[in-house]
Amino acid sequence: MLSEKRILITGGTGSFGKKFTQKILGLYDPKKIIIYSRDEYKQAIMKVEFAEYKDKLRFFIGDVRDRNRLYRAFDGVDVVIHAAALKRVPAMEYNPIEAIKTNIHGAENVIDAAIDCGVEKVVALSTDKAVNPVNLYGATKLVSDKLFVSANAYAGAKKTVFSVVRYGNVAGSRGSVIPFFRSLIERGEKVLPITDFRMTRFWITLDEGVEMVFRAIREAKGGEIYVSKIPSFRVVDLARVIGPDARLEEVGVRPGEKLHEIMITREDSWTSYEYDDHYIIYPHFDWWNTDEHFTPGGRKVEEGFQYSSDLNSEWLSSEQLRDLLGKIDIVY
């Protein structure tokens, strides 16, 4: 699938980019992998980590805001994974214009460069926060998702195929609840703050996120939003596993935070299909041809179906959480 292909990853020095690069090099024989990012220090570290593959890797310093640089970087590229984004919710509330420049205008630049440079496939990473957004980050990612879906019509006669992969916070990733709780316990704190005792979240690992991107590259025909089937957990259960002797204190939901994560809204149920290990939300546009674009093997979900962490059919027990915590990389 990716052997002899030229692959570019925007935001490629992040946790997803590094894991995706590792997987590609282990499973395929790509012609070239281009890491496109703003951070020269992280690029230097990644060069050392992947030194044995130096003939396969290229490192481009650039920003998705820079349209001309993207055109130069995309020249001759077959597959683009768009992972670059500004993601910190409080920072985006305070710096809204910067979020728009990167997450919306950056997406527009990626789309234009991909079409004009003849890229075969583009997969954009999304987030649960783009679904019924309550903060600016989520709102910018909602617009980004819409842009990438509609890019399939915008491309006209060009053959570039655009799709989206949506998932929530990766377990153990920087800024998520697991390293936060762990750091408090390691400092000797006796109290773990819980914003709301009813709060639930989805559990997805970086490997699972990467596998869904592989699926999108392999199967997407244009306009799909892929959503993994993953288990839910209660935040209080996670806190008790990480700090069994700590007292839990309810402190109130923070601005821009939700009680439960949502991946598929009830309104999306009209065009959502269930597969063995994932869902696909298909476009709801006249230009989208069902016979041409539909992936076989799916079953239309019931009208009014909502895929959210509180209504999930699969839940992690405390024992399962304890076991999984020992298997993931935690980034502080």
N, C-alpha and C positions, 0 to 999 in steps of 0.2 A: 504493500500500500504506500509506504513512504520511502522505500528503497529507490535510489537514484533521483530523489526529489530534492529540490531546494526549499527549505523551510525557514520562515522568519517568525520570531516570537517577539511581539512588542511587550515591554515590561519583562523581558526575558531573564533578568537577574533576580526576580522575586521567587518565592517558594514554589509557585506553580511552574514557572519557567524552568527552574533547575530540575524539578522532578520530571517534567515533560521531556527535557533534553536527555536526562538519564535513561528514560524509558525508550525513547527513539533510538538512541545509540545501542541499547541492549537488544532491541527487537528487529531493527531494520539497518540498512546500509545506505543512509542518506548521502546525497552528493554534497550537501552543505547545510549547516544550521547557522542562521544569523541571529545573534542575540542583540536586540535593539532596545536600548535603555538610556536613561540620563545619567546613571550613577557610575562614574569611572572606577570608583573604589570597589564596588560590588563586581564590576566586570573583571577587575584584576584578580579578585578572590576566585571568581568562577573559572578564570583561565588556569589557575593553579589546580583547582579541583578536577578539571577535565583535561589536564595536560596531555594525557595519553591520546586524546582525540583532537589534538591541535590542528591536524590537517583537515578536519571536518568542520571546525568551528570558526566563525568570524564574529567579531564584536564591533558593532556600530554604536557610537555615542550619538544619541538623537532623541528628540521629543516628538510625540505624536501631534503636538501643536504645529510643528514645523513641516508644512506641506512639501516644500522642495526637498527636504532631507528624506522624507518618506518615499518620494518618487525615485530618488537615487537608490535607496535601500531596497525597494521592491523590484528593481530591474532584474528580470530573469528568475524571479521567485515563483514557485509553484503553489505553495500552501502558506497561508498567514494565520497565526493564532494571535488574536488581539487580547492580551492580558493587562495592558497598561491602563491604570486608572488611579485617580485620587480617591481614597476609600475611607479615611478617618472621619466618622460622622461629626464629632464636635468641631474639628478643623474646617470641614466643608461648610458648616453653618456660619462660621466666622469669616470664611473666605469664599463666598458663593461664586464670584466671578471666575476665580481660579478653577473651581470644580467644573463650571460650564465650559471653560476653555479646553480642559483636558478631556473630560468625559463625554462632552457633546461635540464640540468642534473637532476634537481629536478623532472621534469616531467618523465624522464626516470626511476628514482628511484620509483616514485609512481606507474608507470606501472608494473615494475618488482615485487614490493611487492604485488600489487593487484592480479596479476596472480598467484604468488607462494603461496599466503595465501588464495586463493579461494574466493576472493571478488566477489559478484554477479554482481554489477553494479558500474561503475565509471563515473561521470559526471565532466568534466573539464570546468572551466569558461574561456572564451576568451574575446576578445576586438575588436572593429572596427579597432584598430591600427594594428592588424595582417593582415589586408586586404591591399594589395599593400603598404607595410610598407615603411615609409620614415625616421624612427628613429630606434635605436637599440632595444628599448623596443618592438616595433611592430614586428621587425624581430625575436626576441626570442620567442614571442608568436605565430608567424606563424609556427616556427619550432615545438613548443609545440603542436599546433593544429594538425600538420601532424603526430606527434608521437602518439597522442591519437587516431586518425583515424586509422592509420596503426596497432595500438596495437591489433585490433581485429583479424588481420592475425597473428601477432606475438604470440598471445596467444595459437595458435595451437589447440590442443584438449581440452584445458581448456575452461571453460564456461563464463569467465569474459566478460562483455559487456561494451564497452567504447563509449562514445558520448561526444559532445562538445556543450556548450551553448554560443552564441556570442552576446554581446551587448556593447553599448558605455558607456560614462560617465553617472553615475546615477545622476539624478537631485538633486542638493543640497549636493552632496558628497564632502568630503574633497579634496581640490585642484581643484574643478571644478569652472566654471565661476560664478555661482550664489553666493556662499559665498565670492568670490573675489569682485564682484560688491557691495554686501551688506556691506562688511567691509569698502570699500572706502567711501560709502555714510554715514555710521555710524561715520566715522572719520571726516566728514564734507568736504570731497573733492568735488570740483565743476566740475571735469572733469573725465569722464570714458574712459579709453583707449580701443579702438577696434582694433584688429590686422588688420582686413580687413572688410569693410562695407558689402561685399558680403557674408561673412561667414555664414554658416548654420550648425545646429546640430540636432541630434535626441533627443527626450525627452523620457526618460524611468525612471520609479520610481523603488525603491528597491523592492517593492511588485511585480511589473511586472517581474523583473528579477528572483525573487524567484519562481513565478508561472511557468516560462519557465523551470526552473530546475526540478520542480515537474513533468512537462510534459515529460521531457527527462527520468527521473527515471521510469515513468509509461509506456512509449511507445517505448523507444529506443531499437533497435534490434542489433545495432552495426555499428559505422562509421558515424552516422549522425552529421551534424552541424545545430543546431536549431537557428533560427533568429526570434525575435519577430517583429510583425507589429506594428510600433509605429509612432507617428506624428513627423514632423520636425518643427523647428522654426528658425527665423532669429535672430542672436545675437544682431543686432541693436534694434530689437523690444523688446527683453528681457531687454536690457540696459535702454531703455526709460521707461519701466514699473517699473524697480527697482529705477531708478533715473530720474524721469520726469523733474526735473529742472536742471539736469546736462548737460554739453556740452559733446558731443561725439567727441573723437579725434582718427583718424586713425593712428596707429603707425607701421604698417607693420607686416607681418606674421613672427612668431618666428621660429627658427630652429627646425625642426622635427614636425612642425604643418601643418595641411591640411586645405584648404578652406572648404571642405565638408567631412563629414563622409561617409564611404562606408562599407556596410555590406555584399553585394553580388556583385562580379565583373561580367563583361560581359562574361568572360571565364567560370565562375561558372554556368552560365545560362544553360549550356548543361545538368547539372545534378541537377538543382534546381527545387523544386516543391512548389507551393503555396497552403496553407490551409486557413481556415477561419481567424485565427488570428496570423499566423506565416508562415515562410518558412522553408523548410529543404533542405540543400545542401547534396546530397548523394555522397558517394565516387565514384571516377572515376577509378576503378581498376578492373582487370580481376577476382580477387578473390571475389569480392563483388557480391552476388547473388541477383538480383533485386526481383525475385519472393519471396524469403525467407525473405528479409529485408525491402521491401517497405511498408510504412505505408499507408493504404487505405485512400481515400478521397481527395487526392491531385491532382492538375492540373499542368502539366509541364509549366514553364514560357516560354515566347517567347525567341528564340535565340537572344542574344545580350542584354537581359534585365539586367539592373544594379539597385540594390537597394542602393541608396545613398540619403543623406539628402537633396540635391538640386533637385533631380528628384522625390521626394516623391509625392504621390497623396493626402496626408493628412497633413495640416498645422495648427499650432496653431495661433490664432489671439492674439492681445494684451490683449483683455478681457479674453480670455481663459488662457493666461499666468498669468495674475494677479490673477485669481481664483486658478490656480494650485499652485502658489507660497505660498498661504496661507494654503495649505494642506500637504506640504512636510516638513520633518525634514532637517534642514540645519546644516551641520557639518563644523565648522571652523578649 
